[in-house]
């Protein structure tokens, strides 16, 4: 019997968590693991008590034709990474690994090259998470060292020339 490797085991769980997403645009699932123990999970959806896009039957950003990665303030959802961090104590996030999976809500297919938005990257950095592992296919993934996000500060203006 072939045993699933540990990274894909955790990514499988993150992908299952994504099934709870209520977003009509992208379904993300995240789990935070530290010392080989699952600390918390999160998926993207409206704040507790508010109607989500699936209930409303439309996505404001989609209706306004806003490109991916822009105008997140118009999104009804709290992102999976944020929900995962909110559900954990900081002492448990320090040095942890965040596993992330994203699928297309229309097709159910994994979306390769997904990543955390700028706002979630800031949360991940402040939570002291050491790495983010992102699923691209059922067996392939990327490992992002959070230190790289700190060094490659995407909040600084880029040189024009």
DSSP file (Angstrom, degrees, kcal/mol; ACC not computed):
  #  RESIDUE AA STRUCTURE BP1 BP2  ACC     N-H-->O    O-->H-N    N-H-->O    O-->H-N    TCO  KAPPA ALPHA  PHI   PSI    X-CA   Y-CA   Z-CA
    1    1 A X              0   0    0      0, 0.0     2,-0.4     0, 0.0     0, 0.0   0.000 360.0 360.0 360.0 127.1    0.0    0.0    0.0
    2    2 A X        -     0   0    0      1,-0.0     2,-0.4     0, 0.0     0, 0.0  -0.684 360.0-144.1 -82.4 131.5    1.4    3.4   -1.0
    3    3 A X        -     0   0    0     -2,-0.4     2,-0.1     1,-0.0     3,-0.1  -0.814  20.2-112.9 -98.7 134.7    1.1    6.0    1.8
    4    4 A X        -     0   0    0     -2,-0.4    -1,-0.0     1,-0.1     5,-0.0  -0.396  37.1-109.4 -63.1 135.0    0.4    9.6    0.8
    5    5 A X     >  -     0   0    0      1,-0.1     4,-2.0    -2,-0.1     5,-0.1  -0.312  28.4-112.5 -66.4 156.1    3.3   11.9    1.6
    6    6 A X  H  > S+     0   0    0      1,-0.2     4,-2.2     2,-0.2     5,-0.2   0.860 112.4  53.2 -61.8 -41.3    2.8   14.3    4.5
    7    7 A X  H  > S+     0   0    0      1,-0.2     4,-2.4     2,-0.2    -1,-0.2   0.946 113.0  43.2 -62.7 -47.7    2.7   17.5    2.4
    8    8 A X  H  > S+     0   0    0      2,-0.2     4,-2.5     1,-0.2    -1,-0.2   0.811 108.8  59.8 -69.6 -28.0    0.0   16.2    0.1
    9    9 A X  H  X S+     0   0    0     -4,-2.0     4,-1.6     2,-0.2    -1,-0.2   0.950 110.2  41.5 -59.2 -49.1   -1.9   14.8    3.0
   10   10 A X  H  X S+     0   0    0     -4,-2.2     4,-2.4     1,-0.2    -2,-0.2   0.879 113.8  52.5 -68.0 -37.5   -2.1   18.3    4.5
   11   11 A X  H  X S+     0   0    0     -4,-2.4     4,-2.6     2,-0.2    -1,-0.2   0.868 105.2  55.9 -65.7 -35.2   -2.9   19.8    1.1
   12   12 A X  H  X S+     0   0    0     -4,-2.5     4,-1.9     2,-0.2    -1,-0.2   0.906 108.5  48.0 -60.7 -40.6   -5.7   17.3    0.7
   13   13 A X  H  X S+     0   0    0     -4,-1.6     4,-2.5     2,-0.2    -2,-0.2   0.926 110.7  50.3 -66.1 -44.4   -7.2   18.5    3.9
   14   14 A X  H  X S+     0   0    0     -4,-2.4     4,-1.8     1,-0.2    87,-0.2   0.898 109.6  51.8 -59.7 -40.0   -6.9   22.2    2.8
   15   15 A X  H  X S+     0   0    0     -4,-2.6     4,-0.5     1,-0.2    -1,-0.2   0.879 109.4  49.5 -65.2 -37.4   -8.6   21.2   -0.5
   16   16 A X  H >< S+     0   0    0     -4,-1.9     3,-1.3     1,-0.2     4,-0.2   0.899 107.3  54.4 -66.5 -40.5  -11.4   19.6    1.5
   17   17 A X  H >< S+     0   0    0     -4,-2.5     3,-2.1     1,-0.3     4,-0.2   0.874  98.8  64.1 -59.2 -37.2  -11.7   22.8    3.6
   18   18 A X  H >< S+     0   0    0     -4,-1.8     3,-1.7     1,-0.3    -1,-0.3   0.735  85.2  74.1 -59.8 -22.6  -12.1   24.8    0.4
   19   19 A X  T << S+     0   0    0     -3,-1.3    -1,-0.3    -4,-0.5    -2,-0.2   0.690  89.6  59.3 -65.8 -16.8  -15.4   22.9   -0.2
   20   20 A X  T <  S+     0   0    0     -3,-2.1    -1,-0.3    -4,-0.2    -2,-0.2   0.568  80.2 119.3 -84.4 -10.3  -16.9   25.1    2.5
   21   21 A X    <   -     0   0    0     -3,-1.7    24,-0.2    -4,-0.2     6,-0.1  -0.216  48.2-164.2 -58.4 143.9  -16.1   28.2    0.6
   22   22 A X        +     0   0    0     22,-1.8    32,-1.2     4,-0.1     2,-0.2   0.224  49.8 119.9-112.2  11.4  -19.1   30.4   -0.4
   23   23 A X        -     0   0    0     21,-0.6    36,-0.1     3,-0.2    21,-0.0  -0.547  51.7-156.3 -78.8 140.7  -17.2   32.5   -3.0
   24   24 A X  S    S+     0   0    0     -2,-0.2    -1,-0.1     1,-0.1     3,-0.1   0.518  90.8  45.2 -90.5  -7.0  -18.4   32.4   -6.5
   25   25 A X  S    S-     0   0    0      1,-0.4     2,-0.3    80,-0.1    80,-0.3   0.849 124.7  -0.5-104.2 -47.9  -15.1   33.4   -8.0
   26   26 A X        -     0   0    0     78,-0.2     2,-0.7    79,-0.1    -1,-0.4  -0.985  57.4-146.8-149.1 134.1  -12.4   31.3   -6.2
   27   27 A X  E     -A  103   0A   0     76,-2.6    76,-2.3    -2,-0.3     2,-0.3  -0.896  24.3-177.4-108.4 107.2  -12.7   28.7   -3.5
   28   28 A X  E     -A  102   0A   0     -2,-0.7    16,-1.2    74,-0.2     2,-0.4  -0.798   9.4-172.5-104.5 144.9   -9.7   28.7   -1.1
   29   29 A X  E     -AB 101  43A   0     72,-2.4    72,-2.3    -2,-0.3     2,-0.4  -0.996   7.0-175.9-132.2 140.7   -9.0   26.4    1.8
   30   30 A X  E     -AB 100  42A   0     12,-2.9    12,-2.3    -2,-0.4     2,-0.4  -0.986   8.9-173.1-136.4 144.9   -6.2   26.8    4.3
   31   31 A X  E     -AB  99  41A   0     68,-2.0    68,-3.0    -2,-0.4     2,-0.5  -0.995  15.9-143.5-133.9 145.7   -4.9   24.9    7.2
   32   32 A X  E     -AB  98  40A   0      8,-2.6     7,-3.5    -2,-0.4     8,-1.1  -0.928  20.1-174.3-109.2 126.7   -2.2   25.9    9.7
   33   33 A X  E     +AB  97  38A   0     64,-3.0    64,-3.1    -2,-0.5     2,-0.4  -0.965   8.4 174.2-124.2 136.1    0.1   23.1   10.9
   34   34 A X  E >  S- B   0  37A   0      3,-2.3     3,-1.0    -2,-0.4    62,-0.1  -0.989  73.5  -3.3-141.3 133.0    2.8   23.4   13.6
   35   35 A X  T 3  S-     0   0    0     -2,-0.4    -1,-0.1     1,-0.2     3,-0.1   0.885 129.5 -58.6  53.1  41.7    4.9   20.5   14.9
   36   36 A X  T 3  S+     0   0    0      1,-0.2     2,-0.4    -3,-0.0    -1,-0.2   0.776 115.0 114.3  62.0  29.7    2.9   18.1   12.8
   37   37 A X  E <  S-B   34   0A   0     -3,-1.0    -3,-2.3     0, 0.0     2,-0.5  -0.998  70.8-121.0-131.3 131.7   -0.4   19.1   14.4
   38   38 A X  E     +B   33   0A   0     -2,-0.4    -5,-0.2    -5,-0.2     3,-0.1  -0.601  30.2 178.7 -72.3 122.7   -3.3   20.9   12.7
   39   39 A X  E     -     0   0A   0     -7,-3.5     2,-0.3    -2,-0.5    -1,-0.2   0.854  58.4 -21.4 -93.0 -44.5   -3.8   24.2   14.6
   40   40 A X  E     -B   32   0A   0     -8,-1.1    -8,-2.6    48,-0.1    -1,-0.3  -0.977  51.8-142.9-160.5 167.4   -6.7   25.7   12.6
   41   41 A X  E     -B   31   0A   0     -2,-0.3     2,-0.3   -10,-0.2   -10,-0.2  -0.908  15.9-179.2-133.0 162.0   -8.5   25.8    9.3
   42   42 A X  E     -B   30   0A   0    -12,-2.3   -12,-2.9    -2,-0.3     2,-0.3  -0.973   8.4-174.3-160.6 149.3  -10.1   28.5    7.2
   43   43 A X  E     -B   29   0A   0     -2,-0.3     2,-0.4   -14,-0.2   -14,-0.2  -0.927  39.1 -93.0-137.2 163.8  -12.0   29.0    4.0
   44   44 A X        +     0   0    0    -16,-1.2   -22,-1.8    -2,-0.3   -21,-0.6  -0.658  64.5 120.8 -86.9 132.6  -13.2   32.2    2.2
   45   45 A X  E     -F   78   0B   0     33,-1.5    33,-3.0    -2,-0.4     3,-0.1  -0.963  63.0 -64.6-174.9 166.5  -16.7   33.4    2.9
   46   46 A X  E     -F   77   0B   0     -2,-0.3    31,-0.2    31,-0.3     3,-0.1  -0.185  66.5 -85.4 -60.7 153.5  -18.6   36.3    4.3
   47   47 A X    >   -     0   0    0     29,-0.7     3,-2.4     1,-0.2    -1,-0.1  -0.230  65.9 -73.4 -57.0 151.3  -18.2   37.3    7.9
   48   48 A X  T 3  S+     0   0    0      1,-0.3    -1,-0.2    -3,-0.1     3,-0.1  -0.172 120.8  15.8 -49.8 132.4  -20.3   35.4   10.4
   49   49 A X  T 3  S+     0   0    0      1,-0.3     2,-0.3    -3,-0.1    -1,-0.3   0.211 102.7 106.6  88.6 -15.3  -24.0   36.5   10.2
   50   50 A X  S <  S-     0   0    0     -3,-2.4    -1,-0.3    26,-0.1     2,-0.2  -0.681  78.3-102.8 -95.9 152.1  -23.7   38.2    6.8
   51   51 A X        -     0   0    0     -2,-0.3     2,-0.2    -3,-0.1    -4,-0.1  -0.476  37.9-142.8 -69.6 140.2  -25.0   36.9    3.6
   52   52 A X     >  -     0   0    0     -2,-0.2     4,-2.3    -6,-0.1     3,-0.4  -0.550  25.6-101.7-101.1 170.4  -22.4   35.4    1.3
   53   53 A X  H  >>S+     0   0    0      1,-0.2     4,-2.4     2,-0.2     5,-0.9   0.857 120.8  57.0 -60.3 -37.5  -22.1   35.6   -2.4
   54   54 A X  H  45S+     0   0    0    -32,-1.2    -1,-0.2     1,-0.2   -31,-0.1   0.895 110.8  44.4 -62.3 -38.5  -23.5   32.0   -2.9
   55   55 A X  H  45S+     0   0    0     -3,-0.4    -2,-0.2     1,-0.2    -1,-0.2   0.885 116.4  45.9 -70.3 -39.2  -26.6   33.1   -1.0
   56   56 A X  H  <5S-     0   0    0     -4,-2.3    -2,-0.2     2,-0.2    -1,-0.2   0.752 103.9-132.6 -75.6 -24.8  -27.0   36.3   -2.9
   57   57 A X  T  <5S+     0   0    0     -4,-2.4     2,-0.3    -5,-0.2    -3,-0.2   0.609  73.5  70.4  82.2  12.0  -26.3   34.6   -6.2
   58   58 A X      < -     0   0    0     -5,-0.9     2,-0.5     4,-0.0    -2,-0.2  -0.995  67.8-134.5-156.4 158.2  -23.8   37.2   -7.4
   59   59 A X     >  -     0   0    0     -2,-0.3     4,-2.9     1,-0.1     5,-0.2  -0.969  13.2-151.3-114.1 121.9  -20.3   38.4   -6.9
   60   60 A X  H  > S+     0   0    0     -2,-0.5     4,-2.0     1,-0.2    -1,-0.1   0.916  98.3  48.8 -59.2 -45.3  -19.9   42.2   -6.8
   61   61 A X  H  4>S+     0   0    0      1,-0.2     5,-2.8     2,-0.2    -1,-0.2   0.883 113.0  48.0 -65.0 -37.3  -16.3   42.1   -8.1
   62   62 A X  H >45S+     0   0    0      3,-0.2     3,-1.5     1,-0.2    -2,-0.2   0.927 110.4  51.3 -67.0 -45.1  -17.3   39.8  -10.9
   63   63 A X  H 3<5S+     0   0    0     -4,-2.9    -2,-0.2     1,-0.3    -1,-0.2   0.841 112.2  47.1 -61.0 -33.5  -20.3   42.0  -11.8
   64   64 A X  T 3<5S-     0   0    0     -4,-2.0    -1,-0.3    -5,-0.2    -2,-0.2   0.411 111.8-124.2 -88.4   2.6  -18.1   45.0  -11.9
   65   65 A X  T < 5 +     0   0    0     -3,-1.5     2,-0.5     1,-0.2    -3,-0.2   0.875  46.1 172.4  56.7  41.3  -15.5   43.0  -14.0
   66   66 A X      < -     0   0    0     -5,-2.8    -1,-0.2    -6,-0.1     3,-0.1  -0.699  32.9-118.0 -82.4 126.2  -12.7   43.7  -11.5
   67   67 A X    >   -     0   0    0     -2,-0.5     3,-1.6     1,-0.1    -1,-0.1  -0.220  38.3 -85.3 -63.0 153.4   -9.6   41.7  -12.4
   68   68 A X  T 3  S+     0   0    0      1,-0.2    -1,-0.1     3,-0.0     3,-0.1  -0.311 115.5  29.0 -56.4 137.9   -8.3   39.2  -10.0
   69   69 A X  T 3  S+     0   0    0      1,-0.3     2,-0.3    -3,-0.1    -1,-0.2   0.449 102.8  99.0  90.5   0.6   -6.0   40.7   -7.4
   70   70 A X  S <  S+     0   0    0     -3,-1.6    -1,-0.3     1,-0.2    -4,-0.1  -0.899  76.2   7.0-124.2 152.2   -7.7   44.1   -7.4
   71   71 A X    >   +     0   0    0     -2,-0.3     3,-1.9     1,-0.1     4,-0.2   0.844  58.7 167.3  54.8  46.8  -10.2   46.0   -5.2
   72   72 A X  G >   +     0   0    0      1,-0.3     3,-1.7     2,-0.2    -1,-0.1   0.709  65.7  76.8 -63.1 -19.3  -10.5   43.4   -2.4
   73   73 A X  G 3  S+     0   0    0      1,-0.3    -1,-0.3     3,-0.0    -2,-0.1   0.723  91.3  55.4 -65.2 -17.6  -12.3   46.0   -0.3
   74   74 A X  G <  S+     0   0    0     -3,-1.9    -1,-0.3   -14,-0.0     2,-0.3   0.516  86.6 103.1 -89.0  -6.2  -15.4   45.3   -2.5
   75   75 A X    <   -     0   0    0     -3,-1.7   -16,-0.0    -4,-0.2    -4,-0.0  -0.575  62.7-151.1 -80.0 138.2  -15.3   41.5   -1.7
   76   76 A X        +     0   0    0     -2,-0.3   -29,-0.7   -30,-0.1     2,-0.1   0.680  68.1  93.4 -77.4 -19.0  -17.8   40.2    0.8
   77   77 A X  E     -F   46   0B   0    -31,-0.2     2,-0.5    -5,-0.1   -31,-0.3  -0.421  68.0-140.5 -85.5 148.8  -15.4   37.4    1.9
   78   78 A X  E     -F   45   0B   0    -33,-3.0   -33,-1.5    -2,-0.1   -35,-0.1  -0.917  45.2-111.8 -91.8 130.4  -12.9   37.1    4.6
   79   79 A X     >  -     0   0    0     -2,-0.5     4,-2.7   -35,-0.2     5,-0.2  -0.226  16.0-115.7 -70.3 156.4  -10.0   35.2    2.9
   80   80 A X  H  > S+     0   0    0      1,-0.2     4,-2.4     2,-0.2     5,-0.2   0.888 115.6  50.9 -57.0 -44.1   -9.2   31.6    3.9
   81   81 A X  H  > S+     0   0    0      2,-0.2     4,-2.3     1,-0.2    -1,-0.2   0.916 111.3  48.4 -62.5 -42.8   -5.7   32.6    5.2
   82   82 A X  H  > S+     0   0    0      2,-0.2     4,-2.9     1,-0.2    -2,-0.2   0.930 111.9  48.5 -63.6 -46.2   -7.2   35.3    7.4
   83   83 A X  H  X S+     0   0    0     -4,-2.7     4,-1.5     1,-0.2    -1,-0.2   0.885 111.2  51.3 -61.7 -38.0   -9.9   33.0    8.8
   84   84 A X  H  < S+     0   0    0     -4,-2.4    -1,-0.2    -5,-0.2    -2,-0.2   0.921 113.4  43.9 -64.4 -44.5   -7.2   30.4    9.5
   85   85 A X  H >< S+     0   0    0     -4,-2.3     3,-1.6     1,-0.2    -2,-0.2   0.891 109.5  56.4 -68.7 -40.2   -5.1   32.9   11.4
   86   86 A X  H 3< S+     0   0    0     -4,-2.9    -1,-0.2     1,-0.3    -2,-0.2   0.845 105.3  53.6 -58.7 -34.0   -8.1   34.4   13.2
   87   87 A X  T 3< S+     0   0    0     -4,-1.5     2,-0.3    -5,-0.2    -1,-0.3   0.440 102.7  72.1 -83.6   0.6   -8.9   30.9   14.6
   88   88 A X  S <  S-     0   0    0     -3,-1.6     2,-0.3    -4,-0.2   -48,-0.1  -0.844  80.1-119.5-118.1 152.5   -5.4   30.4   16.0
   89   89 A X    >>  -     0   0    0     -2,-0.3     3,-1.8     1,-0.1     4,-0.9  -0.681  29.3-122.5 -82.3 143.8   -3.4   31.8   18.9
   90   90 A X  H >> S+     0   0    0     -2,-0.3     4,-1.8     1,-0.3     3,-0.8   0.854 111.5  63.0 -57.8 -36.1   -0.2   33.6   17.9
   91   91 A X  H 34 S+     0   0    0      1,-0.3    -1,-0.3     2,-0.2    36,-0.0   0.784 106.9  46.2 -60.7 -23.6    1.9   31.3   20.0
   92   92 A X  H <4 S+     0   0    0     -3,-1.8    -1,-0.3     1,-0.1    -2,-0.2   0.640 109.0  53.7 -92.1 -16.6    0.6   28.4   17.8
   93   93 A X  H X< S+     0   0    0     -4,-0.9     3,-2.5    -3,-0.8    37,-0.3   0.770  79.6 108.3 -86.7 -26.2    1.2   30.3   14.5
   94   94 A X  T 3< S-     0   0    0     -4,-1.8    35,-0.2     1,-0.3    34,-0.2  -0.311  98.5  -2.7 -58.7 119.9    4.9   31.1   15.1
   95   95 A X  T 3  S+     0   0    0     33,-3.3    -1,-0.3     1,-0.2   -60,-0.2   0.511 104.8 137.8  78.2   4.7    7.1   29.0   12.9
   96   96 A X    <   -     0   0    0     -3,-2.5    34,-2.2    32,-0.2    35,-1.3  -0.129  51.8-121.8 -77.9 175.5    4.0   27.1   11.5
   97   97 A X  E     -Ac  33 131A   0    -64,-3.1   -64,-3.0    33,-0.2     2,-0.5  -0.981  14.6-150.8-120.5 130.2    3.3   26.1    7.9
   98   98 A X  E     -Ac  32 132A   0     33,-2.5    35,-2.8    -2,-0.4     2,-0.4  -0.897   9.4-156.9-100.6 124.8    0.1   27.3    6.1
   99   99 A X  E     -Ac  31 133A   0    -68,-3.0   -68,-2.0    -2,-0.5     2,-0.4  -0.875  14.1-170.2-102.4 134.3   -1.2   24.9    3.5
  100  100 A X  E     +Ac  30 134A   0     33,-2.8    35,-2.5    -2,-0.4     2,-0.4  -0.982  13.0 176.7-134.2 133.5   -3.3   26.4    0.8
  101  101 A X  E     -A   29   0A   0    -72,-2.3   -72,-2.4    -2,-0.4     2,-0.4  -0.992   7.0-168.7-134.1 143.4   -5.5   25.0   -2.0
  102  102 A X  E     -A   28   0A   0     -2,-0.4     9,-2.7    33,-0.3     2,-0.3  -0.997   5.3-179.3-135.0 135.6   -7.7   26.9   -4.5
  103  103 A X  E     -AD  27 110A   0    -76,-2.3   -76,-2.6    -2,-0.4     2,-0.5  -0.932  34.5-106.7-131.6 158.1  -10.3   25.5   -6.9
  104  104 A X     >  -     0   0    0      5,-3.0     4,-3.1    -2,-0.3     5,-0.2  -0.712  23.7-147.0 -80.5 123.8  -12.6   27.1   -9.5
  105  105 A X  T  4 S+     0   0    0     -2,-0.5    -1,-0.1   -80,-0.3   -80,-0.1   0.762  95.7  51.6 -66.9 -22.7  -16.2   27.0   -8.1
  106  106 A X  T  4 S+     0   0    0    -81,-0.2    -1,-0.2   -82,-0.1   -81,-0.0   0.910 127.7  17.2 -78.2 -43.1  -17.6   26.5  -11.6
  107  107 A X  T  4 S-     0   0    0      2,-0.2    -2,-0.2     0, 0.0     3,-0.1   0.672  89.7-131.6-103.8 -21.1  -15.5   23.5  -12.7
  108  108 A X     <  +     0   0    0     -4,-3.1    -3,-0.1     1,-0.3     2,-0.1   0.405  60.4 140.1  80.8  -3.1  -14.1   22.2   -9.4
  109  109 A X        -     0   0    0     -5,-0.2    -5,-3.0     1,-0.1    -1,-0.3  -0.419  60.4-104.2 -75.1 147.1  -10.7   22.1  -10.9
  110  110 A X  B     -D  103   0A   0     -7,-0.3     2,-0.8    -2,-0.1    -7,-0.3  -0.400  28.8-132.6 -63.8 145.9   -7.6   23.2   -9.0
  111  111 A X    >   -     0   0    0     -9,-2.7     3,-0.9    24,-0.1    -9,-0.2  -0.891  22.4-145.0-105.0 105.7   -6.3   26.6  -10.0
  112  112 A X  T 3  S+     0   0    0     -2,-0.8    24,-0.1     1,-0.2    23,-0.1  -0.279  78.0  27.3 -68.6 157.0   -2.5   26.4  -10.5
  113  113 A X  T 3  S+     0   0    0      1,-0.2    -1,-0.2    21,-0.1    23,-0.1   0.677  82.1 156.4  65.7  20.2   -0.3   29.3   -9.5
  114  114 A X    <   +     0   0    0     -3,-0.9     2,-0.3    21,-0.4    -1,-0.2  -0.360  14.3 172.6 -66.8 156.3   -2.7   30.5   -6.9
  115  115 A X        -     0   0    0     -2,-0.0     2,-0.2    19,-0.0    -1,-0.0  -0.960  36.2 -81.4-155.8 171.7   -1.2   32.6   -4.2
  116  116 A X        -     0   0    0     -2,-0.3   -16,-0.0     1,-0.1     2,-0.0  -0.548  47.3-116.2 -78.2 144.9   -2.1   34.8   -1.2
  117  117 A X     >  -     0   0    0     -2,-0.2     4,-2.4     1,-0.1     5,-0.2  -0.234  33.5 -98.2 -72.4 170.1   -3.1   38.3   -1.8
  118  118 A X  H  > S+     0   0    0      1,-0.2     4,-1.7     2,-0.2     5,-0.1   0.883 123.7  51.4 -58.6 -41.7   -1.1   41.3   -0.5
  119  119 A X  H  > S+     0   0    0      1,-0.2     4,-1.6     2,-0.2    -1,-0.2   0.921 111.5  46.4 -65.1 -43.2   -3.3   41.7    2.5
  120  120 A X  H  > S+     0   0    0      1,-0.2     4,-2.8     2,-0.2    -1,-0.2   0.854 107.0  58.7 -68.3 -33.7   -3.1   38.0    3.5
  121  121 A X  H  X S+     0   0    0     -4,-2.4     4,-2.6     1,-0.2    -1,-0.2   0.911 104.7  51.3 -59.8 -40.5    0.6   38.1    3.0
  122  122 A X  H  X S+     0   0    0     -4,-1.7     4,-2.5     2,-0.2    -1,-0.2   0.913 110.9  47.7 -62.3 -42.6    0.8   40.8    5.6
  123  123 A X  H  X S+     0   0    0     -4,-1.6     4,-2.0     2,-0.2    -2,-0.2   0.916 111.7  50.2 -63.7 -43.5   -1.3   38.7    8.0
  124  124 A X  H  X>S+     0   0    0     -4,-2.8     5,-1.7     2,-0.2     4,-0.6   0.915 111.2  49.2 -61.9 -44.2    0.9   35.7    7.4
  125  125 A X  H ><5S+     0   0    0     -4,-2.6     3,-1.3     1,-0.2    -2,-0.2   0.951 113.4  45.6 -60.2 -50.1    4.0   37.7    8.0
  126  126 A X  H 3<5S+     0   0    0     -4,-2.5    -1,-0.2     1,-0.3    -2,-0.2   0.778 105.9  60.3 -68.1 -25.8    2.7   39.2   11.3
  127  127 A X  H 3<5S-     0   0    0     -4,-2.0    -1,-0.3    -5,-0.2    -2,-0.2   0.625 111.2-122.2 -74.9 -11.6    1.5   35.8   12.5
  128  128 A X  T <<5 +     0   0    0     -3,-1.3   -33,-3.3    -4,-0.6   -32,-0.2   0.703  50.3 165.9  79.1  19.1    5.0   34.5   12.3
  129  129 A X      < -     0   0    0     -5,-1.7    -1,-0.2   -35,-0.2   -32,-0.2  -0.495  26.4-154.5 -68.9 137.0    4.2   31.7    9.9
  130  130 A X        +     0   0    0    -34,-2.2    16,-2.0   -37,-0.3    17,-0.5   0.856  65.1   4.5 -85.7 -38.1    7.4   30.3    8.4
  131  131 A X  E     -cE  97 145A   0    -35,-1.3   -33,-2.5    14,-0.2     2,-0.4  -0.991  52.6-146.5-150.0 155.9    6.2   28.9    5.0
  132  132 A X  E     -cE  98 144A   0     12,-2.6    12,-3.3    -2,-0.3     2,-0.5  -0.992  13.0-159.6-122.8 128.3    3.2   28.6    2.8
  133  133 A X  E     -cE  99 143A   0    -35,-2.8   -33,-2.8    -2,-0.4     2,-0.5  -0.947  11.6-164.6-112.4 122.8    2.7   25.5    0.7
  134  134 A X  E     -cE 100 142A   0      8,-2.5     8,-2.4    -2,-0.5     2,-0.3  -0.915  14.7-131.1-117.2 126.8    0.4   26.0   -2.2
  135  135 A X  E     + E   0 141A   0    -35,-2.5   -21,-0.4    -2,-0.5   -33,-0.3  -0.549  28.0 168.5 -76.7 134.5   -1.2   23.2   -4.3
  136  136 A X  S    S+     0   0    0      4,-2.8     2,-0.3     1,-0.4     5,-0.2   0.700  72.6   1.0-109.4 -40.0   -1.0   23.4   -8.1
  137  137 A X  S    S-     0   0    0      3,-1.8    -1,-0.4   -26,-0.1   -26,-0.1  -0.825  93.2 -82.9-136.8 175.3   -2.1   19.9   -9.0
  138  138 A X  S    S+     0   0    0     -2,-0.3  -126,-0.1     1,-0.2  -127,-0.0   0.745 130.7  18.2 -56.3 -20.9   -3.3   16.9   -7.0
  139  139 A X  S    S+     0   0    0      1,-0.0     2,-0.3     2,-0.0    -1,-0.2   0.526 112.7  78.4-125.2 -11.3    0.4   16.0   -6.5
  140  140 A X        +     0   0    0   -132,-0.0    -4,-2.8     2,-0.0    -3,-1.8  -0.801  50.3 159.8-108.8 145.4    2.4   19.1   -7.2
  141  141 A X  E     -E  135   0A   0     -2,-0.3     2,-0.4    -6,-0.3    -6,-0.2  -0.954  30.8-124.8-153.1 167.0    2.9   22.1   -5.0
  142  142 A X  E     -E  134   0A   0     -8,-2.4    -8,-2.5    -2,-0.3     2,-0.6  -0.928  15.2-143.8-118.4 145.6    5.1   25.2   -4.4
  143  143 A X  E     -E  133   0A   0     -2,-0.4     2,-0.5   -10,-0.2   -10,-0.2  -0.951  14.8-167.2-110.2 122.1    6.8   26.1   -1.1
  144  144 A X  E     -E  132   0A   0    -12,-3.3   -12,-2.6    -2,-0.6     2,-0.6  -0.941  13.5-144.7-109.7 123.8    7.0   29.8   -0.4
  145  145 A X  E >>  -E  131   0A   0     -2,-0.5     3,-2.3   -14,-0.2     4,-0.8  -0.792  11.0-143.0 -86.5 121.5    9.3   30.9    2.4
  146  146 A X  H 3> S+     0   0    0    -16,-2.0     4,-1.8    -2,-0.6     3,-0.5   0.797  98.4  69.9 -58.0 -29.7    7.6   33.8    4.1
  147  147 A X  H 3> S+     0   0    0    -17,-0.5     4,-2.5     1,-0.2    -1,-0.3   0.840  93.9  57.3 -55.1 -33.7   11.0   35.4    4.6
  148  148 A X  H <> S+     0   0    0     -3,-2.3     4,-3.0     2,-0.2    -1,-0.2   0.884 103.8  51.5 -65.8 -38.2   11.0   35.9    0.7
  149  149 A X  H  < S+     0   0    0     -4,-0.8     5,-0.4    -3,-0.5    -2,-0.2   0.848 110.9  49.0 -66.4 -33.4    7.7   37.9    1.0
  150  150 A X  H  < S+     0   0    0     -4,-1.8     3,-0.4     1,-0.2    -2,-0.2   0.944 115.7  42.2 -69.1 -47.5    9.4   40.1    3.7
  151  151 A X  H  < S+     0   0    0     -4,-2.5     2,-1.3     1,-0.3    -2,-0.2   0.896 113.4  52.5 -67.1 -41.6   12.5   40.7    1.6
  152  152 A X  S  < S-     0   0    0     -4,-3.0     2,-0.5    -5,-0.2    -1,-0.3  -0.517  86.0-164.5 -94.0  65.5   10.5   41.2   -1.7
  153  153 A X    >   -     0   0    0     -2,-1.3     3,-1.1    -3,-0.4    -3,-0.1  -0.341  12.4-171.2 -61.0 104.8    8.2   43.8   -0.2
  154  154 A X  T 3  S+     0   0    0     -2,-0.5    -1,-0.2    -5,-0.4     4,-0.1   0.459  78.5  70.1 -78.9   0.0    5.3   44.2   -2.7
  155  155 A X  T 3  S+     0   0    0      2,-0.1     2,-0.3   -37,-0.1    -1,-0.2   0.520  80.2  91.9 -92.7  -5.8    4.0   47.2   -0.8
  156  156 A X  S <  S-     0   0    0     -3,-1.1     2,-0.0     1,-0.1     0, 0.0  -0.638  90.9 -99.3 -85.6 145.2    6.9   49.4   -1.9
  157  157 A X        -     0   0    0     -2,-0.3     2,-0.3     1,-0.1    -1,-0.1  -0.366  38.6-125.6 -61.3 140.9    6.6   51.4   -5.1
  158  158 A X        -     0   0    0     -4,-0.1    -1,-0.1     1,-0.1     2,-0.0  -0.666  27.8-102.0 -87.6 142.8    8.2   49.8   -8.1
  159  159 A X        -     0   0    0     -2,-0.3    -1,-0.1     1,-0.1     0, 0.0  -0.374  25.4-139.3 -62.8 142.1   10.8   51.7  -10.1
  160  160 A X              0   0    0      1,-0.2    -1,-0.1    -2,-0.0    -2,-0.0   0.723 360.0 360.0 -78.4 -21.3    9.3   53.0  -13.3
  161  161 A X              0   0    0      0, 0.0    -1,-0.2     0, 0.0    -2,-0.1   0.428 360.0 360.0-127.0 360.0   12.3   52.3  -15.6
